Amino acid sequence: MSNQVATPPRVAASDREPLLRPLAPVPSSGHIFDVTRRLGTVDMDENQGLRIDGIARQIQDAGVDHLVHCGALESHPHWIVRRTVIDVIRPITWPAQLRLRRWCSGISPRWCTMRVRIDSDNGGLIETEGFWIHMNKETMSPSRVEDKFFELMCTTTDEQRLRWRQWLDAPLDGVAGTRFPLRRTDVDHFGHVTNTAYWHAVHEFTADSADITREPHRFVLEYNKPIRYGEQLDIHAERRPDSLSLWFAVEGDVRAVAQLRPTVM
């Protein structure tokens, strides 16, 4: 799964600010992929908490496992994630048994929003949603999903005309940058920086924002253009009283934007 950008049609802004909107609850019926796994030490921080990049890995692995469970991996192997929302309601600490439930919260023939709820047996709770685009690897353009897959995903949502709306569109305007070196382990088979590598940077630059993260908080990350190995990446951070925003830029060209802010319960 890569983050090469494909942009669906836009729609007019809704009445309520999407950055503050709660994520959809677990549906009472329909197709919900439900799996448990043990939290590994590779994803914990110095305080034995599940890191934000570890959450991103859990989401991505659940996506592959879900496709396998549906018998759809061979027919739908290539997806990109245009946006990821992660609400840390109650932090998860190691050791823990995780329960992940994944379902569709909105869909169109070529893309969908997929919710993942992560509960831990020690009381942790993380809610997430990703905007996933089904890709044709040869043309690197959005591709229709099969009717059978579409119908299965529709069992948990009435939103069947999903449209794209960018949430993080503030320009990079005079915010100082810090060089963030890339490693070969940050690159996928497309030659692009992986989804998880972006979250490494988010973890690095938000680690000192305890005034926000000690309470329920939300991370949002949107991808605009791919970053390739060998490019010089700078992270531009702007702290405000209620948020921390990050721009991922190459020579001033913004490739992705992230934001940390309190979660509205």
Secondary structure, DSSP 4 states (H G I P E B T S, - for coil): -B-----PPB-PPPSS-GGGPPPPPPPSSS--EEEEEEPPGGGB-TTSBB-HHHHHHHHHHHHHHHHHHHT-TTTS--EEEEEEEEEEEE--BSS-EEEEEEEEEEEETTEEEEEEEEEETTS-EEEEEEEEEEEETTTTEE-PPPHHHHHHHGGG-S--S--B--S------S--EEE----GGGB-TTSBB-HHHHHHHHHHHHTT-HHHHTS-EEEEEEE-S--BTTS-EEEEEEEETTEEEEEEEETTEEEEEEEEEEPP-
